[in-house]
Structures are given as structure tokens and as C-alpha cells.
Amino acid sequence: MDYRENVNENAERNISSEIVKAAKKLFSNIGFRLLIGTVIVYGVCYGLQYLLLSIMSAVNPGFIELVTTDYTANLVFSMGIQYAFAMPLLALVLAVKLPGKAPEKRKIGFGWWLVFFIISYSLMYSSNLIGTGINSLISSISGNTISTYAVQTMIQNANIWVVTICTVIFAPLVEELIFRKILIDRCGRYGEAASALLSGLAFGLFHGNLTQGIYAFCLGYFLALVYSKTGKIQATIGIHMVVNFMGSFIPMTLLKFIDLDALDALDPNNTESVIEFMSTYGIGFMILSLYGMLIMALVIAGIVLLIVNRRKFMPQPGEVRLPRHSTFKTVVGNPGMLVFIIASIGYIVYTFIEGLRV
């Protein structure tokens, strides 16, 4: 009996070793593809921008001034190149000659769709606060202020309808197809934990900065679980769209009820001016306060729903079971993913340092 047990144990170890080896090979392949695809995205974005600006300058120098000074034109120009030309190339790099299998589709009612959204928004908002807090901490320690990344500045100042089309429709659609469907379809057989970790890491690192990277990882990980458990990419696209809608269109609309220039110029020590300002824009402040209360309610509700339904969101094993407690090492502990992660962190550190200003 002892001999047979030893033989069986050795056989199981050999099988587990082969499974991990095959999985690492796949994740390493994906890691190198992510690195190559990311380099292509940046290359295409910067290259096309330079080429188009050169052509514009030759045709009409006024175009250059429009693109570089007008936030709406700048947003359309930069995001149009990224999502219409560069991101499809990333999708091609990740998908070509790498077969995938979509998760089994399951019916989900509106109630569960609502639960998914509330938890997603709660995770995104909470992790965004963490990223902002880290930035503030580093700012206070270094004595410098970390500048807002360029895309956020454009979004805050561009035409609200253009922002909606770019960030609420196109960005979630393209990102979900790449970072959820393409990635998970190709590694989902190794379980939901492995595929969600890959999806979250890739999505977070791709954003290229600390604040966005933290909340993109948390949101990406959870949306990966949603797609894996429902098999419906429409669900994650819809959730992503609503999350972006609440983070861009609604705040930009509500802020129109307040004169921000007057607020910046307001002297808090001048009681008469403060009273006059509040009487003039009191309704606007009340609407913003109500929206802030709604956000806090969603965050708290999301945390409660996640705790109550935690068993339903536990990652399930795939067709090929990885050995216990080996998921992280399998996904990350391979040449391709390590190179991609190190290169991405290096770029994030670079942009972080560049974002410091005295």
C-alpha cells in the first residue's frame, strides 16, 4: 500500500508540474504580447500624432493651434487615434494565433446586473480614494504637487457631449473587448482566479499612472469575475459605461450650476462675500451635496453587497485545475509577465516623477 501511495503521489506531482508548466508558458506568451502590444499602442499614438500634426501644419497652421489649445479638439484627436487605430492593433497582437474559448453563458436578471454595477462602482470609487491618498501622502512628504494626468484635464475642460462619446461609449467598449473578452477567453480554462488576476493586472498597468492603475486593477478584476461567471461581455461593457457616465457626464453637468472661477476667487475670510456666493449658488451646492450623498450610499451599499454575496463571487476553478495556492506564481512568475510588469511599473514611475511640479 505504501509503495502504491508513493507512486500515486509522484504521479500527481508530475501531472501538477506539467499543468503549471503549460500554464506558465501560456501566461508568459500573453505577457510578451501585452508588452509588444503596449509598445505598439504608444508608438502608433505618438507616431500618428506627429505625422498628422506635420500634415496639418503644411496644409493649414491654424489646425495645430486648434488641436493644441482647444481641449475638445485635443480629446478627439488623441483618443480618436488611440481607440480607432492603436487599440485594435493591441487586440490583434493578443488574439492572433492564440485560440480562445468564451465562458459558458448564463442568464442574469436585472437585479443581479444592478448588484454587479453597485459593487463595481464601490470598488472603483474606494480604490480611487486610496490612489489619491497615496498621491497626497507622497506630495506632502516630497513637498511637491503631483499634477493631474493630461487625459483628466482634457475631460474636465472639453465639450460634455464629446467627452460622453469618447469616455462613456468608445473607451468601455474597446477596453472590455480587449482586457476582458480576449484575455479571459484565452486563459479562462485555468480558472477564474488566474484569468481575473491577469485581466486586472493588464488593465491596471496599461493605464500608465498610479491613481488610475489602482482603481483600474480593482475594477478590472471584478469585471473579469462578472464576465467569467455570466459569459456575457455585454454585462461588463454596460457596467463600465455606467461607471464612466457617473464619473464624467454627471459631475460635469452638475458643476455647471456653480461658477468655478468665482469659487476659486472667493475669499473665505470675507463673510459677506461667502454669504452672497452661497445665496447665489445655493441650489447648485445642494444638488452637488445630494449627488455626493448618493455616491456615498452606493459605496457603502457596494461594500455590504460584496460581503453578503462574497461566496457567489469566489473564483471557481477551470477545466484545468492549478495546484492549490499556485495561482499568483503561475500568472506572474514567468518571463513574459515579469518583463511586462517591470516595464509597465518603470513607465508609471517615470510618469509619476514627470508629474511632480514645484
C-alpha positions as CSV (number, residue, x, y, z in Angstrom):
1,M,0.0,0.0,0.0
2,D,2.8,2.4,0.9
3,Y,4.5,1.8,-2.5
4,R,1.3,2.3,-4.4
5,E,0.6,5.5,-2.4
6,N,4.0,6.8,-3.2
7,V,3.6,6.0,-6.9
8,N,0.2,7.8,-7.0
9,E,1.6,10.9,-5.1
10,N,4.6,11.1,-7.5
11,A,2.2,10.7,-10.5
12,E,0.0,13.5,-9.1
13,R,3.1,15.8,-8.6
14,N,4.2,15.1,-12.1
15,I,0.8,16.0,-13.5
16,S,0.6,19.2,-11.4
17,S,4.1,20.1,-12.5
18,E,3.1,19.7,-16.2
19,I,-0.1,21.7,-15.7
20,V,1.8,24.6,-14.1
21,K,4.5,24.4,-16.8
22,A,1.9,24.7,-19.5
23,A,0.0,27.5,-17.8
24,K,3.2,29.5,-17.2
25,K,4.0,29.1,-20.9
26,L,0.6,30.5,-21.9
27,F,0.8,33.4,-19.4
28,S,4.4,34.2,-20.5
29,N,3.2,34.3,-24.1
30,I,0.4,36.6,-23.1
31,G,2.8,38.8,-21.1
32,F,5.1,39.3,-24.0
33,R,2.2,40.0,-26.3
34,L,0.9,42.6,-23.8
35,L,4.4,44.3,-23.8
36,I,4.6,44.3,-27.6
37,G,1.1,45.5,-28.0
38,T,1.5,48.3,-25.4
39,V,4.7,49.4,-27.2
40,I,2.8,49.4,-30.5
41,V,-0.1,51.4,-29.0
42,Y,2.3,54.1,-27.7
43,G,4.3,54.1,-30.9
44,V,1.2,54.4,-33.1
45,C,-0.3,57.1,-30.9
46,Y,2.8,59.3,-30.8
47,G,3.8,58.5,-34.4
48,L,0.3,59.2,-35.9
49,Q,0.0,62.4,-33.8
50,Y,3.4,63.6,-35.1
51,L,2.5,62.7,-38.7
52,L,-0.9,64.2,-38.7
53,L,0.3,67.4,-37.0
54,S,3.0,67.7,-39.6
55,I,0.5,67.3,-42.4
56,M,-1.9,69.8,-40.7
57,S,1.0,72.3,-40.3
58,A,1.7,72.1,-44.0
59,V,-1.9,72.4,-45.1
60,N,-3.1,75.0,-42.5
61,P,-1.0,76.1,-39.5
62,G,-4.2,77.0,-37.8
63,F,-5.1,73.3,-37.3
64,I,-2.0,73.0,-35.0
65,E,-3.2,75.8,-32.7
66,L,-6.7,74.3,-32.6
67,V,-5.6,70.8,-31.6
68,T,-3.0,72.1,-29.0
69,T,-5.2,74.8,-27.4
70,D,-8.7,73.5,-27.7
71,Y,-9.5,70.7,-25.2
72,T,-12.3,69.2,-27.2
73,A,-10.2,69.0,-30.4
74,N,-7.3,67.6,-28.4
75,L,-9.5,65.0,-26.8
76,V,-11.0,63.9,-30.2
77,F,-7.5,63.9,-31.8
78,S,-5.7,61.9,-29.1
79,M,-8.4,59.4,-28.1
80,G,-9.5,59.0,-31.7
81,I,-6.1,57.8,-32.7
82,Q,-5.8,55.6,-29.6
83,Y,-9.1,53.8,-29.9
84,A,-9.6,53.8,-33.6
85,F,-6.1,52.8,-34.7
86,A,-3.8,51.8,-31.8
87,M,-6.1,49.7,-29.6
88,P,-7.3,47.4,-32.4
89,L,-3.6,46.6,-33.1
90,L,-3.2,45.6,-29.4
91,A,-6.3,43.4,-29.8
92,L,-4.7,41.8,-32.9
93,V,-1.4,41.1,-31.1
94,L,-3.2,39.4,-28.2
95,A,-5.6,37.3,-30.3
96,V,-3.7,36.2,-33.4
97,K,-2.7,32.5,-33.3
98,L,-3.8,32.2,-29.7
99,P,-7.1,30.3,-29.6
100,G,-9.7,31.2,-27.0
101,K,-12.9,29.8,-25.6
102,A,-15.6,32.0,-24.1
103,P,-17.1,31.2,-20.7
104,E,-20.5,29.5,-20.6
105,K,-23.3,32.0,-20.9
106,R,-25.7,32.2,-18.0
107,K,-28.9,34.1,-17.7
108,I,-28.8,37.1,-15.3
109,G,-31.7,39.2,-14.3
110,F,-31.8,43.0,-13.8
111,G,-31.4,42.6,-10.1
112,W,-28.0,40.9,-10.4
113,W,-27.0,43.4,-13.1
114,L,-27.7,46.1,-10.6
115,V,-25.7,44.3,-7.9
116,F,-22.8,44.0,-10.2
117,F,-22.9,47.7,-11.0
118,I,-23.1,48.8,-7.4
119,I,-20.2,46.6,-6.3
120,S,-18.1,47.7,-9.4
121,Y,-18.7,51.4,-8.7
122,S,-18.0,50.9,-5.0
123,L,-14.7,49.2,-5.7
124,M,-13.7,51.8,-8.3
125,Y,-14.5,54.8,-6.0
126,S,-12.9,53.3,-2.9
127,S,-9.7,52.3,-4.7
128,N,-9.6,55.7,-6.4
129,L,-9.6,57.3,-2.9
130,I,-6.7,55.0,-2.0
131,G,-4.7,56.1,-5.1
132,T,-5.5,59.8,-4.4
133,G,-4.5,59.3,-0.8
134,I,-1.1,57.8,-1.8
135,N,-0.5,60.7,-4.2
136,S,-1.3,63.2,-1.4
137,L,0.9,61.4,1.0
138,I,3.9,61.5,-1.4
139,S,3.1,65.1,-2.2
140,S,3.3,66.1,1.5
141,I,6.5,64.1,2.0
142,S,8.3,65.4,-1.1
143,G,6.9,69.0,-0.8
144,N,5.7,68.8,-4.4
145,T,2.3,68.7,-6.0
146,I,1.5,65.8,-8.3
147,S,-0.1,67.2,-11.5
148,T,-3.3,65.8,-12.8
149,Y,-2.7,63.5,-15.8
150,A,-3.4,65.0,-19.2
151,V,-6.5,63.0,-20.1
152,Q,-8.3,64.0,-17.0
153,T,-7.5,67.7,-17.6
154,M,-8.9,67.4,-21.2
155,I,-12.0,65.6,-20.0
156,Q,-12.7,68.3,-17.4
157,N,-12.5,71.1,-19.9
158,A,-13.8,69.5,-23.2
159,N,-17.3,69.6,-24.6
160,I,-19.5,67.4,-22.4
161,W,-21.1,65.5,-25.4
162,V,-17.7,64.8,-26.9
163,V,-16.5,63.5,-23.6
164,T,-19.5,61.3,-23.3
165,I,-19.0,59.8,-26.7
166,C,-15.3,59.2,-26.1
167,T,-15.3,58.0,-22.5
168,V,-18.7,56.6,-22.0
169,I,-19.2,54.7,-25.3
170,F,-16.0,54.0,-27.2
171,A,-13.5,53.6,-24.3
172,P,-15.5,51.0,-22.3
173,L,-16.5,49.1,-25.5
174,V,-12.9,48.7,-26.7
175,E,-11.4,48.1,-23.3
176,E,-13.8,45.4,-22.3
177,L,-13.4,43.6,-25.6
178,I,-9.6,43.6,-25.1
179,F,-9.0,43.3,-21.4
180,R,-12.0,41.0,-20.6
181,K,-13.1,39.0,-23.6
182,I,-9.8,38.5,-25.5
183,L,-7.7,37.8,-22.4
184,I,-10.2,35.7,-20.4
185,D,-11.2,33.6,-23.4
186,R,-7.6,32.6,-23.8
187,C,-6.7,31.7,-20.2
188,G,-10.1,31.0,-18.6
189,R,-9.5,27.3,-18.7
190,Y,-7.1,27.7,-15.8
191,G,-9.8,29.1,-13.5
192,E,-11.5,32.4,-12.7
193,A,-8.8,33.5,-10.2
194,A,-6.0,33.2,-12.7
195,S,-7.9,34.9,-15.5
196,A,-9.2,37.7,-13.3
197,L,-5.7,38.4,-11.9
198,L,-4.3,38.6,-15.4
199,S,-7.2,40.9,-16.6
200,G,-6.9,43.2,-13.6
201,L,-3.1,43.5,-13.8
202,A,-3.1,44.1,-17.6
203,F,-5.9,46.7,-17.3
204,G,-4.3,48.5,-14.3
205,L,-0.8,48.6,-15.7
206,F,-1.9,49.6,-19.2
207,H,-3.3,52.9,-17.8
208,G,0.3,54.0,-17.1
209,N,-0.2,56.0,-13.9
210,L,-0.6,55.3,-10.2
211,T,-4.0,56.7,-9.5
212,Q,-5.8,55.2,-12.5
213,G,-3.7,52.0,-12.2
214,I,-5.0,51.2,-8.7
215,Y,-8.7,51.6,-9.4
216,A,-8.4,50.1,-12.9
217,F,-6.9,46.9,-11.3
218,C,-9.7,46.6,-8.8
219,L,-12.5,47.3,-11.3
220,G,-10.8,45.1,-13.9
221,Y,-10.5,42.2,-11.5
222,F,-14.2,42.3,-10.5
223,L,-15.5,42.8,-14.1
224,A,-13.4,39.8,-15.1
225,L,-15.2,37.7,-12.5
226,V,-18.5,39.1,-13.8
227,Y,-17.7,38.1,-17.4
228,S,-16.3,34.7,-16.3
229,K,-19.5,33.9,-14.3
230,T,-22.0,35.2,-16.8
231,G,-20.3,34.6,-20.1
232,K,-21.8,37.9,-21.3
233,I,-19.4,40.7,-22.3
234,Q,-22.4,42.9,-22.8
235,A,-22.8,43.0,-19.0
236,T,-19.3,44.3,-18.3
237,I,-19.5,46.7,-21.2
238,G,-22.8,48.1,-19.8
239,I,-21.4,48.3,-16.3
240,H,-18.2,50.0,-17.5
241,M,-20.2,52.5,-19.5
242,V,-22.4,53.5,-16.5
243,V,-19.4,53.8,-14.2
244,N,-17.7,56.2,-16.6
245,F,-21.0,58.0,-17.1
246,M,-21.3,58.7,-13.4
247,G,-17.7,59.7,-13.3
248,S,-17.7,62.2,-16.2
249,F,-21.1,63.3,-17.6
250,I,-23.0,63.7,-14.3
251,P,-20.3,65.7,-12.4
252,M,-19.5,67.9,-15.4
253,T,-23.2,68.6,-15.7
254,L,-23.7,69.4,-12.0
255,L,-20.7,71.7,-11.9
256,K,-22.3,73.9,-14.4
257,F,-24.7,75.0,-11.6
258,I,-21.7,76.7,-9.9
259,D,-19.3,79.4,-11.1
260,L,-16.0,77.7,-10.5
261,D,-14.0,80.8,-11.4
262,A,-15.9,82.8,-8.8
263,L,-15.4,79.9,-6.3
264,D,-11.6,80.0,-6.8
265,A,-11.6,83.8,-6.4
266,L,-13.7,83.7,-3.2
267,D,-12.1,84.9,0.0
268,P,-13.1,82.5,2.8
269,N,-12.3,85.2,5.3
270,N,-14.8,87.6,3.8
271,T,-18.1,86.6,5.4
272,E,-20.2,88.9,3.3
273,S,-18.8,87.5,0.0
274,V,-19.2,83.9,1.2
275,I,-22.9,84.6,2.1
276,E,-23.5,86.3,-1.2
277,F,-21.9,83.4,-3.1
278,M,-23.9,80.8,-1.2
279,S,-27.1,82.6,-1.8
280,T,-26.4,82.9,-5.5
281,Y,-25.3,79.3,-6.0
282,G,-27.1,77.6,-3.1
283,I,-29.2,75.3,-5.3
284,G,-26.1,74.2,-7.1
285,F,-24.4,73.3,-3.9
286,M,-27.5,71.5,-2.7
287,I,-27.6,69.4,-5.9
288,L,-23.9,68.6,-5.6
289,S,-24.4,67.6,-2.0
290,L,-27.3,65.3,-2.8
291,Y,-25.1,63.7,-5.6
292,G,-22.3,63.3,-3.1
293,M,-24.7,61.5,-0.7
294,L,-25.8,59.2,-3.5
295,I,-22.2,58.3,-4.2
296,M,-21.5,57.5,-0.5
297,A,-24.7,55.4,-0.4
298,L,-23.5,53.5,-3.5
299,V,-20.1,52.9,-2.0
300,I,-21.5,51.6,1.3
301,A,-24.1,49.5,-0.5
302,G,-21.4,48.0,-2.7
303,I,-19.3,47.0,0.3
304,V,-22.3,45.5,2.0
305,L,-23.4,43.6,-1.1
306,L,-19.9,42.3,-1.7
307,I,-19.7,41.0,1.9
308,V,-23.2,39.4,1.8
309,N,-22.6,37.8,-1.6
310,R,-18.9,37.0,-1.1
311,R,-19.4,33.3,-1.7
312,K,-21.1,33.9,-5.0
313,F,-18.1,35.9,-6.2
314,M,-15.5,33.4,-5.1
315,P,-13.3,32.5,-8.1
316,Q,-14.1,29.0,-9.3
317,P,-11.6,26.5,-10.8
318,G,-11.5,26.0,-14.5
319,E,-11.3,23.0,-16.8
320,V,-7.7,22.6,-15.9
321,R,-7.1,22.9,-12.2
322,L,-4.0,24.6,-11.0
323,P,-2.4,23.3,-7.8
324,R,-3.6,24.9,-4.6
325,H,-2.1,28.3,-3.8
326,S,-0.2,28.4,-7.0
327,T,-2.3,30.9,-9.0
328,F,-0.3,34.1,-8.3
329,K,3.1,32.4,-9.0
330,T,1.7,30.8,-12.2
331,V,0.3,34.0,-13.6
332,V,3.1,36.3,-12.6
333,G,6.1,34.0,-12.1
334,N,7.1,33.7,-15.8
335,P,9.4,35.6,-18.1
336,G,6.7,37.3,-20.2
337,M,4.6,38.7,-17.4
338,L,7.6,39.7,-15.3
339,V,9.0,41.7,-18.2
340,F,5.7,43.3,-18.9
341,I,5.1,44.2,-15.2
342,I,8.6,45.6,-14.7
343,A,8.4,47.7,-17.9
344,S,5.0,49.0,-17.0
345,I,6.0,49.9,-13.5
346,G,9.1,51.6,-14.9
347,Y,6.8,53.7,-17.1
348,I,4.5,54.5,-14.2
349,V,7.4,55.7,-12.1
350,Y,8.6,57.8,-15.0
351,T,5.2,59.5,-15.5
352,F,4.9,59.9,-11.7
353,I,8.2,61.7,-11.5
354,E,7.3,63.8,-14.5
355,G,4.0,64.7,-12.8
356,L,5.8,66.3,-9.9
357,R,6.0,70.1,-10.1
358,V,7.3,72.6,-7.6
